[in-house]
Amino acid sequence: MLVCAGTTVHAAWEDTRDGELDNPNVYYSRSTDGGATWPAQDMRVSDDPDGKSQSLGPDLVVAGDHAYLAWFDDAHGAFDILLAASADAGAHWRAPERLDGGDPGAAWSGWPRIVADDAGHVTVVWQDTRSGGADLYARTSPDAGVTLFPEVRIDGGDDPGSHDSFRPRVASDGDHVYVVWHDTRDGDQRDVFFNWSGNHGQNWATAAVRVDSDAAGAYDSIAPDVVVHGDTATFAWQDARSSAYDIYVRQAQVGVFYDPEARVDRDAPGAANSLNARILQNHDTIAVVWEDRRGDAGQDYDDLFYNYSRDGGQTWATTDLSLDSIAPGTSYKLDFQPVLSDGVLYVAWEDGRNGTSDIYFQALPVGEQAGYVTE
């Protein structure tokens, strides 16, 4: 993954160069001139020079002069969560520290996600099976990872391990940290839940709050994402209440909902699957990007669409807009990576229009859409 901070580009990835077992370590490199040049030697951040264990799923965050990498590692049996920190923007890294409690390797812990700010507040959230089913835990540092507060289970409201909480996403602004995920506590049809902290992740609400407001467990609501601006969180997710998946958004302020959710994909409700929503915010502009199969003719092809708000999520455009410059439903588009900056939406993705996969890129001022030419 890549993170840009000014003219410095940070990169982290899994790499199987060490040992003979093809086990990945976590490696890191950075360019201080906007990507023009890179060091001749990469940096191995995980502590496994012989490649005896697996280090997977790195998440990288840069905040001010500090950088943080979290991943999961099976050196002790089942996977544990590790965090490494750098106080000089990635030039040097401290030895990794394990975040999940109990004995090392006693239970499966995976898929960490990080948020951090320039003042040194860091929060890591992960899935953890120590009680049976997958719960969500968080651990916070007030001083750039030097001191760690005790871990906290954050998917409260049901018994530990009684149900599965999956795919956490975390965002923060100022004192406020929000985590969102999907959860099986209401039955086989999953619902979306969130928890929040008003003091940089040190304390959390006792019970999780459900985001989708249809009947609990009646329809599948999954794959949520979240942005935070001040004390307001905006959530986006895919929701099957109308048969096929649509994209919904909803806002909470200081952990409380005041308005119902709104559907932002603008074809007929449930007409086609809209999937894998990603939400981004820059000042008062919010954009939601997703994969959409409304143009598919039975080939499982999808297109990229987005909708936007210019007033912080209070209202949304009445028309959603295409992002890929190709006739609808003629290729697959996968693993899109969006960025929103100064009113421009940038998106890169994997695209199969030429047979095998290529990487495509689009940059559009918010409110405009891509066009295509018919030959």
Beta strands, then each sheet from edge to edge (+ up, - down):
strand 1: 2-5
strand 2: 8-15
strand 3: 25-31
strand 4: 43-44
strand 5: 55-63
strand 6: 66-73
strand 7: 80-86
strand 8: 97-98
strand 9: 109-116
strand 10: 122-128
strand 11: 135-141
strand 12: 152-153
strand 13: 165-173
strand 14: 176-183
strand 15: 191-197
strand 16: 209-210
strand 17: 221-229
strand 18: 232-239
strand 19: 246-253
strand 20: 256-257
strand 21: 262-263
strand 22: 274-282
strand 23: 285-292
strand 24: 303-309
strand 25: 321-322
strand 26: 333-341
strand 27: 344-351
strand 28: 358-365
sheet 1: 1+ 2- 3+ 4-
sheet 2: 5+ 6- 7+ 8-
sheet 3: 9+ 10- 11+ 12-
sheet 4: 13+ 14- 15+ 16-
sheet 5: 17+ 18- 19+ 20-
sheet 6: 17+ 18- 19+ 21-
sheet 7: 22+ 23- 24+ 25-
sheet 8: 26+ 27- 28+
end
